[in-house]
Amino acid sequence: MIEIDLDVMLAIRKMTSLELSERIGITPANLSILKTGKAKAIRFSTLEAICKELDCQPGDIIKYSKED
């Protein structure tokens, strides 16, 4: 199972979801879908923009865990 830990990086960087969505050019609703794990896919360009704004690596916000 792929999990998104975007809230953790946002807290570390002291940035709101709204601020991030404005900086990377996606709607707050789409960012919310990504944060809640309801997204079926993410564009590499979006992932790159998130990592650039949060100064992090993809592995800092995307995790894999085995389903039981």
All heavy atoms as TSV, in Angstrom:
chain	resi	resn	atom	element	x	y	z
A	1	MET	N	N	0.844	-1.171	0.000
A	1	MET	CA	C	0.000	0.000	0.000
A	1	MET	C	C	0.898	1.246	0.000
A	1	MET	O	O	1.849	1.331	0.760
A	1	MET	CB	C	-0.902	-0.042	1.241
A	1	MET	CG	C	-1.563	1.254	1.554
A	1	MET	SD	S	-2.216	1.261	3.227
A	1	MET	CE	C	-3.919	1.270	2.895
A	2	ILE	N	N	0.585	2.182	-0.837
A	2	ILE	CA	C	1.318	3.441	-0.906
A	2	ILE	C	C	0.612	4.463	-0.019
A	2	ILE	O	O	-0.597	4.635	-0.107
A	2	ILE	CB	C	1.386	3.973	-2.357
A	2	ILE	CG1	C	2.064	2.975	-3.275
A	2	ILE	CG2	C	2.069	5.336	-2.400
A	2	ILE	CD1	C	3.523	2.733	-2.977
A	3	GLU	N	N	1.373	5.121	0.832
A	3	GLU	CA	C	0.827	6.132	1.742
A	3	GLU	C	C	1.501	7.472	1.471
A	3	GLU	O	O	2.685	7.529	1.165
A	3	GLU	CB	C	1.076	5.727	3.188
A	3	GLU	CG	C	0.436	4.417	3.573
A	3	GLU	CD	C	0.830	3.962	4.967
A	3	GLU	OE1	O	1.451	4.742	5.709
A	3	GLU	OE2	O	0.513	2.814	5.299
A	4	ILE	N	N	0.730	8.528	1.601
A	4	ILE	CA	C	1.238	9.880	1.405
A	4	ILE	C	C	1.353	10.559	2.766
A	4	ILE	O	O	0.373	10.663	3.503
A	4	ILE	CB	C	0.310	10.704	0.484
A	4	ILE	CG1	C	0.090	9.992	-0.849
A	4	ILE	CG2	C	0.868	12.105	0.283
A	4	ILE	CD1	C	1.315	9.832	-1.703
A	5	ASP	N	N	2.552	11.007	3.118
A	5	ASP	CA	C	2.810	11.699	4.391
A	5	ASP	C	C	3.072	13.187	4.150
A	5	ASP	O	O	4.012	13.761	4.684
A	5	ASP	CB	C	4.028	11.088	5.089
A	5	ASP	CG	C	3.678	9.901	5.947
A	5	ASP	OD1	O	2.493	9.732	6.268
A	5	ASP	OD2	O	4.593	9.149	6.307
A	6	LEU	N	N	2.234	13.793	3.372
A	6	LEU	CA	C	2.424	15.200	3.028
A	6	LEU	C	C	2.220	16.106	4.239
A	6	LEU	O	O	2.913	17.112	4.389
A	6	LEU	CB	C	1.458	15.572	1.907
A	6	LEU	CG	C	1.724	16.826	1.113
A	6	LEU	CD1	C	3.171	16.928	0.654
A	6	LEU	CD2	C	0.800	16.899	-0.073
A	7	ASP	N	N	1.303	15.749	5.121
A	7	ASP	CA	C	1.036	16.575	6.314
A	7	ASP	C	C	2.277	16.737	7.183
A	7	ASP	O	O	2.500	17.801	7.752
A	7	ASP	CB	C	-0.092	15.969	7.147
A	7	ASP	CG	C	-1.461	16.223	6.540
A	7	ASP	OD1	O	-1.609	17.244	5.853
A	7	ASP	OD2	O	-2.358	15.405	6.768
A	8	VAL	N	N	3.071	15.687	7.276
A	8	VAL	CA	C	4.279	15.735	8.097
A	8	VAL	C	C	5.250	16.780	7.547
A	8	VAL	O	O	5.755	17.629	8.290
A	8	VAL	CB	C	4.949	14.342	8.179
A	8	VAL	CG1	C	6.278	14.422	8.899
A	8	VAL	CG2	C	4.032	13.343	8.842
A	9	MET	N	N	5.489	16.727	6.234
A	9	MET	CA	C	6.428	17.690	5.631
A	9	MET	C	C	5.874	19.113	5.684
A	9	MET	O	O	6.631	20.058	5.893
A	9	MET	CB	C	6.750	17.305	4.186
A	9	MET	CG	C	7.688	16.134	4.047
A	9	MET	SD	S	9.253	16.286	4.957
A	9	MET	CE	C	9.963	17.740	4.246
A	10	LEU	N	N	4.575	19.255	5.512
A	10	LEU	CA	C	3.978	20.590	5.623
A	10	LEU	C	C	4.190	21.152	7.024
A	10	LEU	O	O	4.522	22.332	7.179
A	10	LEU	CB	C	2.483	20.533	5.290
A	10	LEU	CG	C	2.134	20.416	3.815
A	10	LEU	CD1	C	0.646	20.089	3.650
A	10	LEU	CD2	C	2.496	21.669	3.050
A	11	ALA	N	N	4.018	20.331	8.032
A	11	ALA	CA	C	4.212	20.783	9.415
A	11	ALA	C	C	5.672	21.151	9.669
A	11	ALA	O	O	5.957	22.183	10.290
A	11	ALA	CB	C	3.759	19.703	10.392
A	12	ILE	N	N	6.584	20.318	9.175
A	12	ILE	CA	C	8.010	20.595	9.358
A	12	ILE	C	C	8.389	21.919	8.713
A	12	ILE	O	O	9.159	22.695	9.275
A	12	ILE	CB	C	8.864	19.444	8.785
A	12	ILE	CG1	C	8.694	18.186	9.650
A	12	ILE	CG2	C	10.334	19.834	8.671
A	12	ILE	CD1	C	9.286	16.933	9.047
A	13	ARG	N	N	7.834	22.173	7.535
A	13	ARG	CA	C	8.152	23.407	6.789
A	13	ARG	C	C	7.270	24.586	7.195
A	13	ARG	O	O	7.397	25.674	6.643
A	13	ARG	CB	C	8.018	23.163	5.289
A	13	ARG	CG	C	8.911	22.069	4.746
A	13	ARG	CD	C	10.389	22.419	4.902
A	13	ARG	NE	N	11.209	21.436	4.230
A	13	ARG	CZ	C	12.101	20.656	4.806
A	13	ARG	NH1	N	12.299	20.752	6.111
A	13	ARG	NH2	N	12.810	19.786	4.122
A	14	LYS	N	N	6.353	24.346	8.133
A	14	LYS	CA	C	5.440	25.399	8.608
A	14	LYS	C	C	4.691	26.063	7.439
A	14	LYS	O	O	4.634	27.292	7.326
A	14	LYS	CB	C	6.186	26.432	9.436
A	14	LYS	CG	C	6.768	25.845	10.697
A	14	LYS	CD	C	7.462	26.900	11.528
A	14	LYS	CE	C	7.806	26.355	12.882
A	14	LYS	NZ	N	9.070	25.785	13.067
A	15	MET	N	N	4.099	25.200	6.600
A	15	MET	CA	C	3.376	25.660	5.425
A	15	MET	C	C	1.981	25.044	5.447
A	15	MET	O	O	1.806	23.901	5.867
A	15	MET	CB	C	4.118	25.218	4.148
A	15	MET	CG	C	3.553	25.771	2.862
A	15	MET	SD	S	4.420	25.183	1.383
A	15	MET	CE	C	6.070	25.781	1.663
A	16	THR	N	N	0.989	25.798	4.996
A	16	THR	CA	C	-0.368	25.271	4.929
A	16	THR	C	C	-0.587	24.574	3.593
A	16	THR	O	O	0.131	24.815	2.616
A	16	THR	CB	C	-1.410	26.390	5.069
A	16	THR	OG1	O	-1.306	27.260	3.932
A	16	THR	CG2	C	-1.226	27.172	6.359
A	17	SER	N	N	-1.609	23.745	3.553
A	17	SER	CA	C	-1.979	23.072	2.307
A	17	SER	C	C	-2.357	24.094	1.245
A	17	SER	O	O	-2.005	23.947	0.079
A	17	SER	CB	C	-3.155	22.117	2.529
A	17	SER	OG	O	-2.794	21.079	3.378
A	18	LEU	N	N	-3.070	25.126	1.659
A	18	LEU	CA	C	-3.487	26.168	0.720
A	18	LEU	C	C	-2.269	26.867	0.119
A	18	LEU	O	O	-2.202	27.097	-1.090
A	18	LEU	CB	C	-4.403	27.179	1.409
A	18	LEU	CG	C	-4.899	28.328	0.539
A	18	LEU	CD1	C	-5.696	27.809	-0.649
A	18	LEU	CD2	C	-5.737	29.288	1.365
A	19	GLU	N	N	-1.308	27.193	0.954
A	19	GLU	CA	C	-0.098	27.855	0.474
A	19	GLU	C	C	0.651	26.964	-0.516
A	19	GLU	O	O	1.085	27.428	-1.573
A	19	GLU	CB	C	0.803	28.202	1.653
A	19	GLU	CG	C	2.026	29.004	1.288
A	19	GLU	CD	C	2.879	29.370	2.488
A	19	GLU	OE1	O	2.496	29.076	3.637
A	19	GLU	OE2	O	3.952	29.951	2.260
A	20	LEU	N	N	0.779	25.676	-0.198
A	20	LEU	CA	C	1.459	24.753	-1.106
A	20	LEU	C	C	0.704	24.642	-2.423
A	20	LEU	O	O	1.323	24.692	-3.487
A	20	LEU	CB	C	1.622	23.377	-0.464
A	20	LEU	CG	C	2.302	22.326	-1.350
A	20	LEU	CD1	C	3.730	22.742	-1.708
A	20	LEU	CD2	C	2.293	20.968	-0.664
A	21	SER	N	N	-0.608	24.509	-2.357
A	21	SER	CA	C	-1.383	24.366	-3.598
A	21	SER	C	C	-1.216	25.593	-4.495
A	21	SER	O	O	-1.095	25.461	-5.718
A	21	SER	CB	C	-2.861	24.113	-3.300
A	21	SER	OG	O	-3.482	25.230	-2.734
A	22	GLU	N	N	-1.194	26.776	-3.898
A	22	GLU	CA	C	-0.989	27.998	-4.678
A	22	GLU	C	C	0.402	28.037	-5.291
A	22	GLU	O	O	0.569	28.432	-6.450
A	22	GLU	CB	C	-1.215	29.227	-3.806
A	22	GLU	CG	C	-2.667	29.428	-3.427
A	22	GLU	CD	C	-2.880	30.537	-2.405
A	22	GLU	OE1	O	-1.892	31.049	-1.831
A	22	GLU	OE2	O	-4.056	30.879	-2.172
A	23	ARG	N	N	1.407	27.621	-4.548
A	23	ARG	CA	C	2.790	27.659	-5.036
A	23	ARG	C	C	3.046	26.680	-6.171
A	23	ARG	O	O	3.867	26.953	-7.042
A	23	ARG	CB	C	3.765	27.372	-3.902
A	23	ARG	CG	C	3.899	28.490	-2.905
A	23	ARG	CD	C	4.944	28.156	-1.886
A	23	ARG	NE	N	5.124	29.211	-0.925
A	23	ARG	CZ	C	6.175	29.290	-0.116
A	23	ARG	NH1	N	7.112	28.370	-0.138
A	23	ARG	NH2	N	6.266	30.287	0.735
A	24	ILE	N	N	2.359	25.513	-6.132
A	24	ILE	CA	C	2.631	24.506	-7.165
A	24	ILE	C	C	1.590	24.513	-8.278
A	24	ILE	O	O	1.718	23.784	-9.252
A	24	ILE	CB	C	2.780	23.090	-6.579
A	24	ILE	CG1	C	1.479	22.604	-5.933
A	24	ILE	CG2	C	3.942	23.053	-5.598
A	24	ILE	CD1	C	1.541	21.168	-5.468
A	25	GLY	N	N	0.553	25.331	-8.134
A	25	GLY	CA	C	-0.407	25.501	-9.216
A	25	GLY	C	C	-1.437	24.388	-9.353
A	25	GLY	O	O	-1.845	24.067	-10.470
A	26	ILE	N	N	-1.860	23.797	-8.229
A	26	ILE	CA	C	-2.970	22.851	-8.279
A	26	ILE	C	C	-4.053	23.325	-7.317
A	26	ILE	O	O	-3.789	24.143	-6.429
A	26	ILE	CB	C	-2.560	21.391	-7.955
A	26	ILE	CG1	C	-2.105	21.229	-6.500
A	26	ILE	CG2	C	-1.499	20.901	-8.912
A	26	ILE	CD1	C	-1.890	19.775	-6.093
A	27	THR	N	N	-5.247	22.834	-7.507
A	27	THR	CA	C	-6.344	23.284	-6.658
A	27	THR	C	C	-6.200	22.695	-5.250
A	27	THR	O	O	-5.652	21.597	-5.097
A	27	THR	CB	C	-7.711	22.860	-7.230
A	27	THR	OG1	O	-7.804	21.431	-7.194
A	27	THR	CG2	C	-7.902	23.368	-8.650
A	28	PRO	N	N	-6.702	23.411	-4.257
A	28	PRO	CA	C	-6.686	22.853	-2.897
A	28	PRO	C	C	-7.419	21.505	-2.825
A	28	PRO	O	O	-7.018	20.613	-2.083
A	28	PRO	CB	C	-7.397	23.918	-2.065
A	28	PRO	CG	C	-7.166	25.190	-2.817
A	28	PRO	CD	C	-7.186	24.794	-4.275
A	29	ALA	N	N	-8.479	21.357	-3.618
A	29	ALA	CA	C	-9.233	20.100	-3.628
A	29	ALA	C	C	-8.366	18.946	-4.128
A	29	ALA	O	O	-8.382	17.850	-3.566
A	29	ALA	CB	C	-10.483	20.236	-4.484
A	30	ASN	N	N	-7.600	19.175	-5.196
A	30	ASN	CA	C	-6.725	18.124	-5.716
A	30	ASN	C	C	-5.601	17.792	-4.743
A	30	ASN	O	O	-5.219	16.629	-4.609
A	30	ASN	CB	C	-6.157	18.509	-7.079
A	30	ASN	CG	C	-7.170	18.332	-8.190
A	30	ASN	OD1	O	-8.155	17.623	-8.032
A	30	ASN	ND2	N	-6.945	18.989	-9.301
A	31	LEU	N	N	-5.078	18.787	-4.061
A	31	LEU	CA	C	-4.046	18.527	-3.065
A	31	LEU	C	C	-4.638	17.724	-1.907
A	31	LEU	O	O	-3.995	16.801	-1.398
A	31	LEU	CB	C	-3.436	19.830	-2.548
A	31	LEU	CG	C	-2.260	19.663	-1.587
A	31	LEU	CD1	C	-1.108	18.902	-2.246
A	31	LEU	CD2	C	-1.780	21.018	-1.087
A	32	SER	N	N	-5.863	18.027	-1.532
A	32	SER	CA	C	-6.535	17.287	-0.471
A	32	SER	C	C	-6.726	15.821	-0.858
A	32	SER	O	O	-6.521	14.922	-0.031
A	32	SER	CB	C	-7.896	17.920	-0.163
A	32	SER	OG	O	-8.585	17.176	0.806
A	33	ILE	N	N	-7.091	15.564	-2.098
A	33	ILE	CA	C	-7.249	14.189	-2.590
A	33	ILE	C	C	-5.923	13.449	-2.484
A	33	ILE	O	O	-5.879	12.291	-2.069
A	33	ILE	CB	C	-7.786	14.189	-4.039
A	33	ILE	CG1	C	-9.250	14.636	-4.045
A	33	ILE	CG2	C	-7.631	12.821	-4.693
A	33	ILE	CD1	C	-9.797	14.939	-5.423
A	34	LEU	N	N	-4.857	14.117	-2.816
A	34	LEU	CA	C	-3.529	13.509	-2.722
A	34	LEU	C	C	-3.168	13.236	-1.260
A	34	LEU	O	O	-2.713	12.150	-0.916
A	34	LEU	CB	C	-2.490	14.425	-3.364
A	34	LEU	CG	C	-1.052	13.950	-3.355
A	34	LEU	CD1	C	-0.911	12.644	-4.118
A	34	LEU	CD2	C	-0.147	15.006	-3.945
A	35	LYS	N	N	-3.395	14.208	-0.390
A	35	LYS	CA	C	-3.041	14.073	1.027
A	35	LYS	C	C	-3.799	12.954	1.723
A	35	LYS	O	O	-3.260	12.290	2.596
A	35	LYS	CB	C	-3.323	15.388	1.773
A	35	LYS	CG	C	-2.300	16.458	1.543
A	35	LYS	CD	C	-2.662	17.746	2.221
A	35	LYS	CE	C	-3.173	17.570	3.612
A	35	LYS	NZ	N	-3.517	18.800	4.306
A	36	THR	N	N	-5.054	12.752	1.335
A	36	THR	CA	C	-5.869	11.739	1.999
A	36	THR	C	C	-5.659	10.341	1.430
A	36	THR	O	O	-6.261	9.385	1.919
A	36	THR	CB	C	-7.366	12.095	1.916
A	36	THR	OG1	O	-7.744	12.208	0.538
A	36	THR	CG2	C	-7.662	13.384	2.656
A	37	GLY	N	N	-4.822	10.235	0.402
A	37	GLY	CA	C	-4.542	8.922	-0.181
A	37	GLY	C	C	-5.601	8.437	-1.140
A	37	GLY	O	O	-5.612	7.272	-1.518
A	38	LYS	N	N	-6.500	9.314	-1.539
A	38	LYS	CA	C	-7.569	8.923	-2.457
A	38	LYS	C	C	-7.171	9.052	-3.924
A	38	LYS	O	O	-7.907	8.622	-4.798
A	38	LYS	CB	C	-8.819	9.755	-2.179
A	38	LYS	CG	C	-9.415	9.476	-0.814
A	38	LYS	CD	C	-10.638	10.306	-0.551
A	38	LYS	CE	C	-11.165	10.009	0.845
A	38	LYS	NZ	N	-12.288	10.869	1.200
A	39	ALA	N	N	-6.011	9.639	-4.184
A	39	ALA	CA	C	-5.546	9.803	-5.561
A	39	ALA	C	C	-5.123	8.457	-6.130
A	39	ALA	O	O	-4.531	7.631	-5.444
A	39	ALA	CB	C	-4.383	10.785	-5.614
A	40	LYS	N	N	-5.435	8.236	-7.393
A	40	LYS	CA	C	-5.046	7.004	-8.076
A	40	LYS	C	C	-3.662	7.139	-8.705
A	40	LYS	O	O	-3.009	6.148	-8.998
A	40	LYS	CB	C	-6.053	6.661	-9.174
A	40	LYS	CG	C	-7.452	6.440	-8.661
A	40	LYS	CD	C	-7.547	5.141	-7.920
A	40	LYS	CE	C	-8.987	4.895	-7.514
A	40	LYS	NZ	N	-9.112	4.090	-6.339
A	41	ALA	N	N	-3.218	8.377	-8.929
A	41	ALA	CA	C	-1.936	8.624	-9.578
A	41	ALA	C	C	-1.457	10.027	-9.218
A	41	ALA	O	O	-2.228	10.850	-8.738
A	41	ALA	CB	C	-2.083	8.503	-11.100
A	42	ILE	N	N	-0.178	10.258	-9.469
A	42	ILE	CA	C	0.390	11.601	-9.313
A	42	ILE	C	C	1.356	11.817	-10.467
A	42	ILE	O	O	2.144	10.931	-10.813
A	42	ILE	CB	C	1.094	11.788	-7.948
A	42	ILE	CG1	C	1.628	13.219	-7.806
A	42	ILE	CG2	C	2.169	10.760	-7.730
A	42	ILE	CD1	C	2.146	13.572	-6.428
A	43	ARG	N	N	1.275	12.950	-11.085
A	43	ARG	CA	C	2.192	13.283	-12.173
A	43	ARG	C	C	3.575	13.555	-11.587
A	43	ARG	O	O	3.691	14.127	-10.502
A	43	ARG	CB	C	1.723	14.532	-12.915
A	43	ARG	CG	C	0.445	14.363	-13.669
A	43	ARG	CD	C	0.083	15.693	-14.342
A	43	ARG	NE	N	-1.198	15.633	-14.956
A	43	ARG	CZ	C	-1.389	15.335	-16.237
A	43	ARG	NH1	N	-0.369	15.107	-17.025
A	43	ARG	NH2	N	-2.613	15.286	-16.731
A	44	PHE	N	N	4.595	13.147	-12.326
A	44	PHE	CA	C	5.953	13.425	-11.868
A	44	PHE	C	C	6.180	14.928	-11.763
A	44	PHE	O	O	6.892	15.381	-10.869
A	44	PHE	CB	C	6.995	12.801	-12.801
A	44	PHE	CG	C	7.192	11.337	-12.564
A	44	PHE	CD1	C	7.005	10.433	-13.600
A	44	PHE	CD2	C	7.576	10.843	-11.330
A	44	PHE	CE1	C	7.199	9.075	-13.390
A	44	PHE	CE2	C	7.761	9.496	-11.106
A	44	PHE	CZ	C	7.567	8.600	-12.156
A	45	SER	N	N	5.564	15.705	-12.638
A	45	SER	CA	C	5.739	17.158	-12.565
A	45	SER	C	C	5.149	17.717	-11.267
A	45	SER	O	O	5.706	18.634	-10.669
A	45	SER	CB	C	5.113	17.844	-13.782
A	45	SER	OG	O	3.735	17.544	-13.871
A	46	THR	N	N	4.030	17.152	-10.810
A	46	THR	CA	C	3.429	17.577	-9.549
A	46	THR	C	C	4.303	17.148	-8.381
A	46	THR	O	O	4.553	17.931	-7.457
A	46	THR	CB	C	2.012	16.989	-9.393
A	46	THR	OG1	O	1.212	17.412	-10.498
A	46	THR	CG2	C	1.375	17.435	-8.084
A	47	LEU	N	N	4.786	15.918	-8.424
A	47	LEU	CA	C	5.666	15.419	-7.367
A	47	LEU	C	C	6.941	16.261	-7.301
A	47	LEU	O	O	7.402	16.630	-6.220
A	47	LEU	CB	C	5.999	13.949	-7.613
A	47	LEU	CG	C	6.895	13.263	-6.588
A	47	LEU	CD1	C	6.285	13.323	-5.193
A	47	LEU	CD2	C	7.154	11.829	-7.006
A	48	GLU	N	N	7.487	16.592	-8.456
A	48	GLU	CA	C	8.691	17.422	-8.499
A	48	GLU	C	C	8.424	18.805	-7.907
A	48	GLU	O	O	9.233	19.323	-7.130
A	48	GLU	CB	C	9.175	17.566	-9.944
A	48	GLU	CG	C	10.432	18.377	-10.081
A	48	GLU	CD	C	10.928	18.490	-11.522
A	48	GLU	OE1	O	10.265	17.977	-12.440
A	48	GLU	OE2	O	11.981	19.106	-11.712
A	49	ALA	N	N	7.272	19.394	-8.236
A	49	ALA	CA	C	6.932	20.723	-7.708
A	49	ALA	C	C	6.762	20.685	-6.192
A	49	ALA	O	O	7.216	21.588	-5.491
A	49	ALA	CB	C	5.653	21.235	-8.381
A	50	ILE	N	N	6.126	19.635	-5.683
A	50	ILE	CA	C	5.951	19.486	-4.237
A	50	ILE	C	C	7.309	19.374	-3.556
A	50	ILE	O	O	7.586	20.049	-2.565
A	50	ILE	CB	C	5.073	18.259	-3.908
A	50	ILE	CG1	C	3.629	18.517	-4.330
A	50	ILE	CG2	C	5.147	17.918	-2.413
A	50	ILE	CD1	C	2.729	17.287	-4.277
A	51	CYS	N	N	8.172	18.514	-4.101
A	51	CYS	CA	C	9.502	18.327	-3.509
A	51	CYS	C	C	10.324	19.612	-3.565
A	51	CYS	O	O	11.049	19.921	-2.621
A	51	CYS	CB	C	10.230	17.180	-4.210
A	51	CYS	SG	S	9.535	15.561	-3.825
A	52	LYS	N	N	10.187	20.355	-4.644
A	52	LYS	CA	C	10.925	21.623	-4.771
A	52	LYS	C	C	10.466	22.616	-3.710
A	52	LYS	O	O	11.287	23.229	-3.029
A	52	LYS	CB	C	10.718	22.206	-6.168
A	52	LYS	CG	C	11.452	23.500	-6.392
A	52	LYS	CD	C	11.223	24.023	-7.793
A	52	LYS	CE	C	11.911	25.348	-7.987
A	52	LYS	NZ	N	11.648	25.915	-9.317
A	53	GLU	N	N	9.156	22.767	-3.553
A	53	GLU	CA	C	8.617	23.734	-2.586
A	53	GLU	C	C	8.877	23.328	-1.136
A	53	GLU	O	O	9.096	24.185	-0.284
A	53	GLU	CB	C	7.116	23.940	-2.799
A	53	GLU	CG	C	6.783	24.720	-4.040
A	53	GLU	CD	C	7.394	26.106	-4.070
A	53	GLU	OE1	O	7.452	26.784	-3.024
A	53	GLU	OE2	O	7.821	26.531	-5.161
A	54	LEU	N	N	8.854	22.026	-0.865
A	54	LEU	CA	C	9.063	21.559	0.505
A	54	LEU	C	C	10.519	21.197	0.783
A	54	LEU	O	O	10.841	20.794	1.901
A	54	LEU	CB	C	8.154	20.356	0.801
A	54	LEU	CG	C	6.657	20.633	0.765
A	54	LEU	CD1	C	5.873	19.356	1.007
A	54	LEU	CD2	C	6.278	21.698	1.785
A	55	ASP	N	N	11.365	21.329	-0.236
A	55	ASP	CA	C	12.785	21.009	-0.119
A	55	ASP	C	C	12.958	19.608	0.486
A	55	ASP	O	O	13.568	19.436	1.551
A	55	ASP	CB	C	13.515	22.053	0.725
A	55	ASP	CG	C	15.030	21.879	0.664
A	55	ASP	OD1	O	15.529	21.351	-0.351
A	55	ASP	OD2	O	15.695	22.251	1.645
A	56	CYS	N	N	12.378	18.624	-0.213
A	56	CYS	CA	C	12.434	17.253	0.282
A	56	CYS	C	C	12.606	16.280	-0.883
A	56	CYS	O	O	12.593	16.684	-2.038
A	56	CYS	CB	C	11.164	16.921	1.071
A	56	CYS	SG	S	9.660	16.858	0.077
A	57	GLN	N	N	12.741	15.034	-0.559
A	57	GLN	CA	C	12.835	13.959	-1.545
A	57	GLN	C	C	11.484	13.259	-1.635
A	57	GLN	O	O	10.716	13.270	-0.661
A	57	GLN	CB	C	13.907	12.947	-1.124
A	57	GLN	CG	C	15.316	13.502	-1.098
A	57	GLN	CD	C	15.776	13.882	-2.495
A	57	GLN	OE1	O	15.632	13.117	-3.441
A	57	GLN	NE2	N	16.342	15.076	-2.617
A	58	PRO	N	N	11.174	12.613	-2.777
A	58	PRO	CA	C	9.903	11.891	-2.893
A	58	PRO	C	C	9.683	10.892	-1.752
A	58	PRO	O	O	8.566	10.755	-1.253
A	58	PRO	CB	C	10.011	11.184	-4.248
A	58	PRO	CG	C	10.912	12.066	-5.051
A	58	PRO	CD	C	11.911	12.591	-4.052
A	59	GLY	N	N	10.745	10.240	-1.318
A	59	GLY	CA	C	10.636	9.277	-0.224
A	59	GLY	C	C	10.277	9.896	1.112
A	59	GLY	O	O	9.880	9.195	2.041
A	60	ASP	N	N	10.391	11.224	1.220
A	60	ASP	CA	C	9.993	11.907	2.453
A	60	ASP	C	C	8.477	12.018	2.569
A	60	ASP	O	O	7.954	12.195	3.664
A	60	ASP	CB	C	10.601	13.299	2.520
A	60	ASP	CG	C	12.119	13.286	2.615
A	60	ASP	OD1	O	12.676	12.313	3.174
A	60	ASP	OD2	O	12.747	14.251	2.126
A	61	ILE	N	N	7.789	11.927	1.422
A	61	ILE	CA	C	6.334	12.102	1.455
A	61	ILE	C	C	5.562	10.886	0.951
A	61	ILE	O	O	4.363	10.779	1.181
A	61	ILE	CB	C	5.885	13.357	0.674
A	61	ILE	CG1	C	6.365	13.310	-0.773
A	61	ILE	CG2	C	6.360	14.608	1.356
A	61	ILE	CD1	C	5.856	14.434	-1.636
A	62	ILE	N	N	6.251	9.955	0.287
A	62	ILE	CA	C	5.599	8.752	-0.222
A	62	ILE	C	C	6.216	7.535	0.463
A	62	ILE	O	O	7.427	7.358	0.429
A	62	ILE	CB	C	5.738	8.627	-1.748
A	62	ILE	CG1	C	5.074	9.824	-2.433
A	62	ILE	CG2	C	5.130	7.314	-2.235
A	62	ILE	CD1	C	5.266	9.848	-3.926
A	63	LYS	N	N	5.373	6.718	1.069
A	63	LYS	CA	C	5.832	5.535	1.788
A	63	LYS	C	C	5.127	4.293	1.249
A	63	LYS	O	O	3.985	4.365	0.821
A	63	LYS	CB	C	5.512	5.653	3.281
A	63	LYS	CG	C	5.973	6.929	3.941
A	63	LYS	CD	C	7.423	6.882	4.287
A	63	LYS	CE	C	7.801	8.076	5.142
A	63	LYS	NZ	N	8.663	8.996	4.529
A	64	TYR	N	N	5.803	3.172	1.326
A	64	TYR	CA	C	5.216	1.874	0.985
A	64	TYR	C	C	5.131	1.025	2.228
A	64	TYR	O	O	6.086	0.947	3.007
A	64	TYR	CB	C	6.053	1.140	-0.070
A	64	TYR	CG	C	5.609	-0.284	-0.261
A	64	TYR	CD1	C	4.459	-0.568	-0.999
A	64	TYR	CD2	C	6.300	-1.330	0.313
A	64	TYR	CE1	C	4.035	-1.889	-1.143
A	64	TYR	CE2	C	5.874	-2.638	0.167
A	64	TYR	CZ	C	4.743	-2.912	-0.563
A	64	TYR	OH	O	4.317	-4.196	-0.709
A	65	SER	N	N	3.989	0.423	2.439
A	65	SER	CA	C	3.845	-0.518	3.557
A	65	SER	C	C	3.057	-1.723	3.071
A	65	SER	O	O	2.163	-1.608	2.248
A	65	SER	CB	C	3.156	0.132	4.750
A	65	SER	OG	O	1.850	0.508	4.419
A	66	LYS	N	N	3.420	-2.882	3.601
A	66	LYS	CA	C	2.731	-4.105	3.237
A	66	LYS	C	C	1.333	-4.114	3.855
A	66	LYS	O	O	1.163	-3.701	4.998
A	66	LYS	CB	C	3.501	-5.331	3.707
A	66	LYS	CG	C	4.796	-5.538	2.998
A	66	LYS	CD	C	5.460	-6.800	3.487
A	66	LYS	CE	C	6.789	-6.987	2.768
A	66	LYS	NZ	N	7.463	-8.195	3.228
A	67	GLU	N	N	0.373	-4.584	3.076
A	67	GLU	CA	C	-0.979	-4.732	3.605
A	67	GLU	C	C	-1.081	-6.070	4.314
A	67	GLU	O	O	-0.548	-7.064	3.842
A	67	GLU	CB	C	-2.011	-4.671	2.475
A	67	GLU	CG	C	-2.095	-3.302	1.829
A	67	GLU	CD	C	-3.187	-3.227	0.793
A	67	GLU	OE1	O	-4.335	-3.546	1.136
A	67	GLU	OE2	O	-2.881	-2.861	-0.326
A	68	ASP	N	N	-1.727	-6.096	5.451
A	68	ASP	CA	C	-1.882	-7.350	6.193
A	68	ASP	C	C	-3.139	-8.071	5.775
A	68	ASP	O	O	-4.099	-7.563	5.392
A	68	ASP	CB	C	-1.915	-7.093	7.697
A	68	ASP	CG	C	-0.563	-6.572	8.186
A	68	ASP	OD1	O	0.448	-6.860	7.534
A	68	ASP	OD2	O	-0.542	-5.879	9.220
